[in-house]
């Protein structure tokens, strides 16, 4: 069987990867290795200067250019992709970015890694997300099977688009092997390097309006005022250029000297920062998945998270949950985990059980099952 896989990008430099890129690489790497009897055609907007995967059952097809406008996306999906699939004699089509060529009659499966753009306004300049948002209903209707990265995401799609639940499969992402528990000496070294030896909480992710950062900071203020704690809060993530008021808010924040803004960090630095944290904080309600949460579990680091979010599915009993719209309640949870070492130890004891659920081989197997559903 000839299976065409369409993706925006296939990363080469691991140090610069993000969670979405890991997913793309890992599932392609594993599926092609697990099924050498089939041929895979990787279609991407980027050029392939060197082989990305060791498998010999792969063909790379680079599109002429990246679709940068609404019309170029329309042209790609209306004519270019259907023609290419016909030329390559593809028998199944897997889209790793949610887009589908509606004109093509080839059985198709789509993967939706992130659906938060459906519930929050996409940036005006983000043509791809806006195009996907306006076409998602026909894509979901046409697809023979749909893979989502969480039950939280599946529930939202079923509710919003009236998709039959049996058409959708939850395929949790795996956890990169780079994340692992740190020894006491390693944790102390990280704290000495980043916080002058002080314990710290960490938020890992983009700094944008939809991430509930302000309420998290207000909750952190409760801890600082109520318990006179010397704890630090590390913000490790890229600051959204559209969130122009954030730098000014931080300048006026009373405990700004106890908040360390790291910006976007590389993989190796992130493994250290998460591994040495007192706890990881995830204040967002809207994310379809949260890789830093599962990475914290792998590192035996407990989690503070928004109740009702995907974190309940990912972290289970290894997290303490707060009401994300009530800063005082967020502050209460900061204080609880800070004061109660037995509580924190209990959360840590539950991290292993949760982390074992997230495995890249399992992810690839489940995605393969989705493909098999459309060709039977």
C-alpha positions in Angstrom: 0.0 0.0 0.0 1.2 3.5 -0.8 0.4 6.0 2.0 0.8 9.8 1.5 1.6 11.8 4.6 1.1 15.6 4.4 2.9 17.8 7.0 4.0 21.4 7.3 7.4 20.7 8.6 9.7 17.9 9.6 12.3 19.2 12.1 15.9 18.1 11.9 17.5 20.0 14.8 16.3 18.3 18.0 17.4 21.1 20.2 14.9 23.5 18.6 12.0 21.2 18.5 8.6 22.0 20.0 6.0 19.4 21.1 4.1 19.5 17.9 7.3 18.9 15.9 8.2 15.9 18.1 4.8 14.4 17.3 5.4 14.7 13.6 8.8 13.2 13.7 8.1 10.4 16.1 5.0 9.0 14.4 6.6 9.1 11.0 9.8 7.5 12.2 8.0 4.7 14.0 5.2 4.0 11.5 7.7 3.7 8.6 10.0 1.5 10.6 7.2 -0.7 12.0 5.6 -1.3 8.5 8.4 -1.8 6.0 6.0 -3.7 3.7 4.2 -0.4 2.8 5.5 2.6 0.9 5.2 6.1 2.4 5.3 9.4 0.5 6.2 12.4 2.7 4.7 15.6 1.3 5.9 18.8 2.8 6.1 22.5 2.1 9.9 22.5 2.8 12.7 21.1 0.8 14.5 17.9 1.6 18.2 18.5 1.4 19.0 15.3 3.3 17.1 12.2 4.4 15.2 12.7 7.7 14.5 9.1 8.4 16.6 5.9 8.0 13.7 3.8 6.6 14.1 2.7 3.0 10.4 2.7 2.3 10.1 6.4 2.1 9.8 8.9 -0.8 10.1 12.6 -0.2 8.1 15.1 -2.3 8.6 18.8 -1.7 5.9 21.3 -2.8 7.1 24.2 -4.9 6.5 26.7 -2.1 4.9 27.2 1.2 1.3 28.4 0.9 1.5 31.9 2.3 -1.9 33.4 1.3 -5.5 32.3 1.3 -5.5 31.8 -2.5 -2.2 29.7 -2.4 -3.8 27.5 0.3 -6.9 27.1 -1.8 -4.9 26.3 -4.9 -2.8 23.7 -3.0 -5.7 21.9 -1.6 -8.0 22.2 -4.6 -5.6 21.3 -7.4 -2.0 20.7 -6.4 -2.4 18.0 -3.7 -5.2 16.0 -5.5 -3.1 16.0 -8.7 0.0 14.9 -6.7 -1.8 12.1 -4.9 -3.1 10.8 -8.2 0.4 11.0 -9.8 2.0 9.1 -6.8 -0.8 6.5 -6.9 -1.5 7.0 -3.2 -4.0 4.6 -1.7 -4.4 6.4 1.6 -3.8 10.0 2.8 -2.8 11.1 6.3 -2.8 14.8 7.1 -0.8 15.7 10.2 -1.8 19.3 10.1 -5.6 19.1 9.8 -5.9 20.2 6.1 -7.6 18.0 3.5 -7.9 18.1 -0.3 -11.7 17.9 -0.5 -11.6 17.1 -4.2 -9.5 14.0 -3.8 -11.3 10.6 -3.6 -8.5 8.9 -1.7 -9.4 7.6 1.8 -8.2 10.1 4.3 -7.3 10.4 8.0 -6.6 13.7 9.7 -4.8 14.5 12.9 -5.7 17.5 15.1 -3.0 18.2 17.6 -4.3 21.6 18.8 -7.9 22.8 18.6 -7.6 25.8 20.9 -7.6 28.1 17.8 -11.3 27.1 17.3 -12.3 28.6 20.7 -10.0 31.7 20.8 -9.5 34.2 18.0 -6.6 33.4 15.7 -4.2 36.2 14.9 -5.3 38.2 11.9 -1.9 37.5 10.3 -2.1 33.8 10.8 -3.7 32.9 7.4 -3.3 29.2 7.8 -5.1 29.0 11.1 -7.9 31.2 9.9 -8.2 29.2 6.7 -8.3 25.9 8.7 -10.8 27.4 11.1 -13.2 28.3 8.3 -12.9 24.9 6.6 -12.6 22.5 9.6 -16.3 21.3 9.3 -16.0 19.9 5.8 -12.6 18.4 6.6 -14.0 16.6 9.6 -17.0 15.4 7.6 -14.9 14.1 4.7 -12.2 12.4 6.8 -12.7 8.6 7.2 -11.1 8.7 10.6 -9.9 11.5 12.9 -7.1 11.3 15.5 -7.0 13.7 18.4 -4.3 14.0 21.1 -6.7 14.0 24.1 -10.2 13.0 25.2 -10.6 16.6 26.2 -10.1 17.6 22.5 -12.3 14.8 21.3 -15.2 15.9 23.5 -14.9 19.5 22.2 -15.0 18.4 18.6 -17.9 15.9 19.0 -19.9 18.6 20.8 -19.0 21.5 18.5 -19.2 19.7 15.1 -21.6 16.8 15.9 -18.9 14.2 14.8 -19.7 10.6 15.6 -17.5 9.6 18.5 -16.6 6.3 16.9 -15.0 8.1 14.0 -12.4 9.7 16.4 -9.5 8.1 18.2 -7.5 9.5 21.1 -3.7 9.1 20.6 -1.8 10.7 23.4 1.6 12.0 22.6 4.7 10.2 24.0 7.3 11.9 26.2 10.8 12.6 24.9 13.4 10.4 26.6 15.5 13.4 27.4 13.2 14.1 30.3 14.1 12.1 33.4 14.3 12.5 37.2 17.3 14.5 38.4 19.4 13.5 41.4 19.5 15.7 44.5 22.9 17.0 43.4 21.7 17.8 39.9 18.6 19.7 41.2 20.8 21.7 43.6 23.1 22.6 40.7 20.2 23.8 38.6 18.8 26.0 41.4 22.3 27.5 42.0 22.6 28.3 38.3 19.1 29.9 37.9 17.7 31.0 41.2 20.6 31.5 43.6 19.8 28.2 45.3 16.1 29.0 45.9 13.2 26.6 45.3 11.0 27.5 42.3 7.8 26.8 40.5 7.9 26.7 36.7 5.5 27.6 33.9 6.6 26.2 30.6 4.9 27.4 27.5 4.0 30.4 25.4 3.3 33.7 27.2 0.1 34.8 25.5 -3.3 36.3 26.5 -5.1 32.9 26.4 -2.8 31.1 28.8 -4.2 32.7 32.0 -0.8 34.0 33.0 -2.1 37.0 34.9 -4.3 34.9 37.3 -1.3 32.6 37.9 0.8 35.6 38.8 -1.9 36.9 41.2 -2.0 33.4 42.8 1.8 33.5 43.2 1.3 36.9 45.0 -1.0 35.2 47.5 1.8 32.7 48.4 4.4 35.5 48.7 2.2 37.7 50.9 0.6 35.0 53.0 3.7 32.8 53.8 6.5 35.3 53.2 8.0 32.6 51.0 11.3 33.1 49.1 10.1 30.9 46.3 10.7 31.9 42.7 8.5 31.5 39.7 10.2 30.8 36.4 8.4 31.6 33.1 10.1 29.5 30.4 8.5 30.2 27.1 8.3 32.6 24.1 6.5 35.8 24.8 3.8 36.5 22.2 4.5 39.7 20.3 0.8 40.3 20.2 0.7 40.4 24.0 2.0 43.9 24.1 0.7 44.7 27.6 2.6 41.9 29.3 6.0 43.6 29.6 4.3 46.6 31.2 2.3 44.4 33.5 5.5 42.7 34.7 7.2 46.1 35.3 4.4 47.0 37.7 4.1 43.5 39.3 5.0 43.8 43.0 6.9 40.5 43.1 8.7 41.0 39.7 12.1 40.3 41.3 10.9 36.8 42.2 9.8 36.0 38.7 12.4 35.0 36.2 11.5 35.4 32.5 13.6 32.9 30.5 12.1 33.4 27.1 12.1 30.4 24.7 14.7 27.8 25.9 16.2 24.7 24.1 15.4 21.1 24.9 18.4 20.4 27.1 17.9 23.5 29.2 14.2 22.7 29.6 14.9 19.2 30.8 17.0 20.8 33.7 14.5 23.5 34.5 11.5 21.2 34.7 13.5 18.4 36.4 14.6 20.6 39.3 11.3 22.4 39.8 9.3 22.3 43.1 6.2 21.9 40.9 5.1 22.8 37.4 2.1 25.2 37.0 -0.4 25.0 34.2 -3.0 27.7 34.5 -4.7 27.4 31.0 -8.2 26.0 30.5 -8.2 25.8 26.7 -5.2 23.8 25.6 -5.9 20.5 23.7 -2.7 19.0 25.1 0.1 20.1 27.5 3.4 18.3 26.9 5.2 20.1 29.8 2.8 18.4 32.2 3.6 14.9 31.0 7.3 15.9 30.9 7.1 17.0 34.5 5.5 13.6 35.4 8.5 11.8 33.8 10.8 13.9 35.9 8.8 13.1 39.1 7.8 16.7 39.5 4.2 17.4 40.8 1.8 19.6 39.0 -0.6 22.5 39.9 -3.2 22.8 37.1 -6.5 24.3 36.1 -9.5 22.2 37.1 -11.6 21.1 34.1 -8.6 21.4 31.7 -6.8 18.6 29.8 -4.4 18.4 32.7 -7.0 16.3 34.7 -6.7 13.7 31.9 -2.9 13.9 31.7 -1.8 14.3 35.3 -4.6 12.5 37.2 -3.7 12.1 40.9 -0.2 13.6 40.4 -1.6 17.1 40.3 -3.4 19.6 42.6 -6.2 21.5 40.8 -7.4 25.0 41.2 -10.2 27.2 39.9 -8.4 29.1 37.1 -10.6 32.1 37.2 -10.2 32.7 41.0 -6.7 34.0 41.8 -7.1 33.4 45.5 -7.9 29.7 44.9 -4.8 29.5 42.7 -2.9 31.1 45.6 -4.4 28.5 48.0 -2.9 25.7 46.0 0.5 27.4 45.8 0.4 27.6 49.6 -0.9 24.0 50.1 1.9 22.4 48.2 4.5 24.7 49.7 3.4 24.0 53.3 2.5 20.3 53.1 5.5 18.1 52.3 3.4 15.0 52.7 0.9 16.3 50.2 3.7 17.0 47.7 5.3 13.6 48.3 1.9 11.9 47.6 1.6 13.7 44.3 5.2 12.7 43.4 4.4 9.1 44.2 1.6 9.2 41.6 3.8 10.6 38.8 5.2 7.2 37.6 1.7 5.7 37.1 0.6 8.6 35.0 3.8 8.9 33.0 3.7 5.3 31.8 0.6 6.0 29.8 2.5 8.2 27.3 4.6 6.2 24.9 5.6 7.0 21.3 5.3 3.4 20.1 1.7 3.3 21.4 1.0 6.7 19.7 2.3 5.4 16.4 0.3 2.1 16.8 -2.9 4.0 17.4 -2.4 6.3 14.5 -1.7 3.3 12.3 -5.0 1.8 13.4 -6.7 5.0 12.2 -5.2 4.6 8.8 -6.3 1.0 8.6 -9.8 2.1 9.4 -10.1 4.1 6.2 -8.7 1.4 3.8 -10.8 -1.5 5.0 
